[in-house]
Amino acid sequence: MEKKVLVVEDEPDIREAIIEALLEAGMSASGAENGAIGLETALAEHPDLILLDLIMPIMDGHEFLKKIRGDPWG
């Protein structure tokens, strides 16, 4: 079964490089440019792994973690 990875990173070049490496490794990968979009995506897609930047606009990684842990899935 293909593993799903969500990359939450505000720097587009870094986010795309990580996604490309994951795809080449045979995984399914998607990205989000900030914590708010990442949280929405994570709760909708339930990825197997989330790679999370801590310093981002709109919602930082720490706030993301608090919110996702408040959800039964998280």
VOMARKOL-669454 format. One record per atom (N, C-alpha, C): residue number from 1; residue in one letter; atom name; x, y, z. Coordinates in steps of 0.05 Angstrom, whole numbers, plus 5000, padded with zeros to 4 digits. Atoms other than C-alpha are relative to their C-alpha. Example, Ala and Ser with C-alpha at 12.3 -4.5 7.8 and 13.67 -1.06 7.14 Angstrom:
[site 1, "A", "N", [5018, 4976, 5000]]
[site 1, "A", "CA", [5246, 4910, 5156]]
[site 1, "A", "C", [5018, 5024, 5000]]
[site 2, "S", "N", [4984, 4976, 4999]]
[site 2, "S", "CA", [5273, 4979, 5143]]
[site 2, "S", "C", [4985, 5022, 5014]]
***
This chain:
[site 1, "M", "N", [5017, 4976, 5000]]
[site 1, "M", "CA", [5000, 5000, 5000]]
[site 1, "M", "C", [5018, 5025, 5000]]
[site 2, "E", "N", [4984, 4976, 5002]]
[site 2, "E", "CA", [5027, 5068, 4980]]
[site 2, "E", "C", [4995, 5018, 5024]]
[site 3, "K", "N", [5002, 4983, 4976]]
[site 3, "K", "CA", [5041, 5113, 5040]]
[site 3, "K", "C", [4995, 5029, 4991]]
[site 4, "K", "N", [5006, 4972, 5006]]
[site 4, "K", "CA", [5013, 5184, 5040]]
[site 4, "K", "C", [5015, 5018, 5019]]
[site 5, "V", "N", [4984, 4981, 4984]]
[site 5, "V", "CA", [5057, 5241, 5063]]
[site 5, "V", "C", [4990, 5028, 4994]]
[site 6, "L", "N", [5007, 4972, 5003]]
[site 6, "L", "CA", [5035, 5313, 5074]]
[site 6, "L", "C", [5024, 5017, 5009]]
[site 7, "V", "N", [4978, 4982, 4994]]
[site 7, "V", "CA", [5089, 5366, 5071]]
[site 7, "V", "C", [4989, 5028, 5004]]
[site 8, "V", "N", [5010, 4973, 4993]]
[site 8, "V", "CA", [5070, 5431, 5107]]
[site 8, "V", "C", [5024, 5018, 5003]]
[site 9, "E", "N", [4976, 4983, 5002]]
[site 9, "E", "CA", [5123, 5482, 5088]]
[site 9, "E", "C", [4994, 5025, 4984]]
[site 10, "D", "N", [5007, 4975, 5013]]
[site 10, "D", "CA", [5117, 5555, 5070]]
[site 10, "D", "C", [5019, 5008, 4978]]
[site 11, "E", "N", [4981, 4994, 5021]]
[site 11, "E", "CA", [5179, 5558, 5026]]
[site 11, "E", "C", [4995, 4981, 4976]]
[site 12, "P", "N", [5008, 5017, 5022]]
[site 12, "P", "CA", [5156, 5533, 4957]]
[site 12, "P", "C", [5022, 4982, 4989]]
[site 13, "D", "N", [4978, 5016, 5010]]
[site 13, "D", "CA", [5225, 5509, 4934]]
[site 13, "D", "C", [5005, 4976, 5017]]
[site 14, "I", "N", [4995, 5022, 4981]]
[site 14, "I", "CA", [5235, 5467, 4996]]
[site 14, "I", "C", [4977, 4980, 4999]]
[site 15, "R", "N", [5024, 5017, 5000]]
[site 15, "R", "CA", [5164, 5440, 4995]]
[site 15, "R", "C", [5000, 4983, 4975]]
[site 16, "E", "N", [5000, 5015, 5025]]
[site 16, "E", "CA", [5169, 5420, 4922]]
[site 16, "E", "C", [5023, 4980, 4998]]
[site 17, "A", "N", [4977, 5019, 5001]]
[site 17, "A", "CA", [5238, 5388, 4930]]
[site 17, "A", "C", [4994, 4975, 5018]]
[site 18, "I", "N", [5007, 5023, 4983]]
[site 18, "I", "CA", [5213, 5345, 4988]]
[site 18, "I", "C", [4979, 4983, 4987]]
[site 19, "I", "N", [5022, 5015, 5013]]
[site 19, "I", "CA", [5150, 5325, 4950]]
[site 19, "I", "C", [5012, 4984, 4977]]
[site 20, "E", "N", [4987, 5015, 5023]]
[site 20, "E", "CA", [5192, 5306, 4889]]
[site 20, "E", "C", [5015, 4976, 5010]]
[site 21, "A", "N", [4985, 5022, 4989]]
[site 21, "A", "CA", [5238, 5263, 4931]]
[site 21, "A", "C", [4982, 4978, 5010]]
[site 22, "L", "N", [5019, 5020, 4990]]
[site 22, "L", "CA", [5179, 5228, 4964]]
[site 22, "L", "C", [4987, 4985, 4977]]
[site 23, "L", "N", [5012, 5012, 5023]]
[site 23, "L", "CA", [5146, 5215, 4897]]
[site 23, "L", "C", [5020, 4980, 4986]]
[site 24, "E", "N", [4980, 5017, 5012]]
[site 24, "E", "CA", [5211, 5186, 4869]]
[site 24, "E", "C", [5005, 4975, 5018]]
[site 25, "A", "N", [4998, 5023, 4982]]
[site 25, "A", "CA", [5213, 5140, 4931]]
[site 25, "A", "C", [4976, 4982, 5000]]
[site 26, "G", "N", [5023, 5017, 5003]]
[site 26, "G", "CA", [5146, 5112, 4911]]
[site 26, "G", "C", [4977, 5006, 5020]]
[site 27, "M", "N", [5021, 4993, 4982]]
[site 27, "M", "CA", [5103, 5149, 4961]]
[site 27, "M", "C", [4981, 5020, 4987]]
[site 28, "S", "N", [5019, 4979, 5008]]
[site 28, "S", "CA", [5041, 5193, 4951]]
[site 28, "S", "C", [5006, 5024, 5017]]
[site 29, "A", "N", [4994, 4977, 4985]]
[site 29, "A", "CA", [5056, 5264, 4971]]
[site 29, "A", "C", [4984, 5024, 4991]]
[site 30, "S", "N", [5013, 4975, 5006]]
[site 30, "S", "CA", [5019, 5330, 4975]]
[site 30, "S", "C", [5012, 5021, 5018]]
[site 31, "G", "N", [4989, 4978, 4985]]
[site 31, "G", "CA", [5036, 5398, 5002]]
[site 31, "G", "C", [4980, 5021, 5008]]
[site 32, "A", "N", [5016, 4977, 4991]]
[site 32, "A", "CA", [5008, 5457, 5039]]
[site 32, "A", "C", [5019, 5023, 5007]]
[site 33, "E", "N", [4982, 4977, 4996]]
[site 33, "E", "CA", [5037, 5527, 5043]]
[site 33, "E", "C", [4999, 5014, 5027]]
[site 34, "N", "N", [5001, 4989, 4973]]
[site 34, "N", "CA", [5016, 5543, 5114]]
[site 34, "N", "C", [4985, 4980, 5018]]
[site 35, "G", "N", [5012, 5019, 4981]]
[site 35, "G", "CA", [4990, 5510, 5177]]
[site 35, "G", "C", [4970, 4998, 4997]]
[site 36, "A", "N", [5029, 5002, 5002]]
[site 36, "A", "CA", [4917, 5528, 5165]]
[site 36, "A", "C", [4992, 4982, 4977]]
[site 37, "I", "N", [5006, 5018, 5023]]
[site 37, "I", "CA", [4915, 5495, 5096]]
[site 37, "I", "C", [5010, 4972, 5006]]
[site 38, "G", "N", [4989, 5026, 4992]]
[site 38, "G", "CA", [4958, 5438, 5123]]
[site 38, "G", "C", [4981, 4985, 5019]]
[site 39, "L", "N", [5019, 5013, 4981]]
[site 39, "L", "CA", [4909, 5425, 5180]]
[site 39, "L", "C", [4975, 4991, 4985]]
[site 40, "E", "N", [5024, 5007, 5016]]
[site 40, "E", "CA", [4849, 5425, 5132]]
[site 40, "E", "C", [5006, 4975, 4983]]
[site 41, "T", "N", [4992, 5022, 5017]]
[site 41, "T", "CA", [4886, 5378, 5085]]
[site 41, "T", "C", [5004, 4974, 5017]]
[site 42, "A", "N", [4995, 5023, 4983]]
[site 42, "A", "CA", [4909, 5331, 5141]]
[site 42, "A", "C", [4974, 4988, 5010]]
[site 43, "L", "N", [5025, 5010, 4990]]
[site 43, "L", "CA", [4840, 5325, 5170]]
[site 43, "L", "C", [4982, 4987, 4978]]
[site 44, "A", "N", [5016, 5011, 5022]]
[site 44, "A", "CA", [4810, 5311, 5102]]
[site 44, "A", "C", [5013, 4974, 4988]]
[site 45, "E", "N", [4987, 5022, 5014]]
[site 45, "E", "CA", [4863, 5263, 5075]]
[site 45, "E", "C", [5012, 4978, 5019]]
[site 46, "H", "N", [4988, 5019, 4980]]
[site 46, "H", "CA", [4890, 5229, 5139]]
[site 46, "H", "C", [5026, 4987, 4989]]
[site 47, "P", "N", [4975, 5011, 5010]]
[site 47, "P", "CA", [4962, 5222, 5114]]
[site 47, "P", "C", [5013, 4981, 5021]]
[site 48, "D", "N", [4985, 5018, 4983]]
[site 48, "D", "CA", [5008, 5168, 5143]]
[site 48, "D", "C", [5022, 5016, 5015]]
[site 49, "L", "N", [4978, 4984, 4988]]
[site 49, "L", "CA", [5062, 5221, 5158]]
[site 49, "L", "C", [4996, 5029, 4992]]
[site 50, "I", "N", [5001, 4971, 5006]]
[site 50, "I", "CA", [5063, 5297, 5163]]
[site 50, "I", "C", [5028, 5011, 5006]]
[site 51, "L", "N", [4975, 4986, 4996]]
[site 51, "L", "CA", [5128, 5334, 5153]]
[site 51, "L", "C", [4993, 5030, 5003]]
[site 52, "L", "N", [5011, 4974, 4992]]
[site 52, "L", "CA", [5116, 5400, 5188]]
[site 52, "L", "C", [5022, 5021, 5006]]
[site 53, "D", "N", [4983, 4977, 4994]]
[site 53, "D", "CA", [5154, 5466, 5186]]
[site 53, "D", "C", [4988, 5013, 5026]]
[site 54, "L", "N", [5010, 4988, 4975]]
[site 54, "L", "CA", [5149, 5501, 5254]]
[site 54, "L", "C", [4995, 5030, 4997]]
[site 55, "I", "N", [5002, 4971, 5003]]
[site 55, "I", "CA", [5158, 5573, 5231]]
[site 55, "I", "C", [4987, 5006, 4973]]
[site 56, "M", "N", [5015, 4995, 5024]]
[site 56, "M", "CA", [5104, 5592, 5181]]
[site 56, "M", "C", [4980, 5023, 5005]]
[site 57, "P", "N", [5021, 4980, 4996]]
[site 57, "P", "CA", [5054, 5648, 5168]]
[site 57, "P", "C", [4973, 4988, 5004]]
[site 58, "I", "N", [5028, 5007, 4995]]
[site 58, "I", "CA", [4980, 5645, 5185]]
[site 58, "I", "C", [4996, 4982, 5024]]
[site 59, "M", "N", [5000, 5018, 4977]]
[site 59, "M", "CA", [4987, 5584, 5231]]
[site 59, "M", "C", [5027, 4986, 5001]]
[site 60, "D", "N", [4974, 5013, 4999]]
[site 60, "D", "CA", [5055, 5561, 5255]]
[site 60, "D", "C", [4997, 4970, 5008]]
[site 61, "G", "N", [5000, 5029, 4994]]
[site 61, "G", "CA", [5074, 5488, 5268]]
[site 61, "G", "C", [4991, 4993, 5027]]
[site 62, "H", "N", [5009, 5005, 4972]]
[site 62, "H", "CA", [5062, 5492, 5343]]
[site 62, "H", "C", [4970, 5001, 5002]]
[site 63, "E", "N", [5029, 4997, 4999]]
[site 63, "E", "CA", [4991, 5516, 5334]]
[site 63, "E", "C", [4987, 4977, 4984]]
[site 64, "F", "N", [5010, 5023, 5016]]
[site 64, "F", "CA", [4980, 5463, 5280]]
[site 64, "F", "C", [4999, 4975, 5017]]
[site 65, "L", "N", [4999, 5024, 4983]]
[site 65, "L", "CA", [5001, 5409, 5329]]
[site 65, "L", "C", [4978, 5000, 5021]]
[site 66, "K", "N", [5021, 4997, 4980]]
[site 66, "K", "CA", [4954, 5435, 5383]]
[site 66, "K", "C", [4973, 4993, 4988]]
[site 67, "K", "N", [5026, 5004, 5013]]
[site 67, "K", "CA", [4896, 5435, 5335]]
[site 67, "K", "C", [4996, 4972, 4990]]
[site 68, "I", "N", [5003, 5027, 5010]]
[site 68, "I", "CA", [4909, 5368, 5303]]
[site 68, "I", "C", [4997, 4979, 5023]]
[site 69, "R", "N", [5003, 5018, 4978]]
[site 69, "R", "CA", [4917, 5335, 5370]]
[site 69, "R", "C", [4973, 5002, 5014]]
[site 70, "G", "N", [5027, 4997, 4989]]
[site 70, "G", "CA", [4849, 5362, 5390]]
[site 70, "G", "C", [4979, 4985, 4984]]
[site 71, "D", "N", [5019, 5015, 5017]]
[site 71, "D", "CA", [4817, 5322, 5334]]
[site 71, "D", "C", [5003, 4970, 5007]]
[site 72, "P", "N", [4998, 5029, 4994]]
[site 72, "P", "CA", [4801, 5248, 5347]]
[site 72, "P", "C", [5019, 4985, 4982]]
[site 73, "W", "N", [4981, 5013, 5018]]
[site 73, "W", "CA", [4841, 5227, 5286]]
[site 73, "W", "C", [5029, 5007, 5007]]
[site 74, "G", "N", [4973, 4991, 4996]]
[site 74, "G", "CA", [4902, 5268, 5305]]
[site 74, "G", "C", [5012, 4990, 5026]]
***
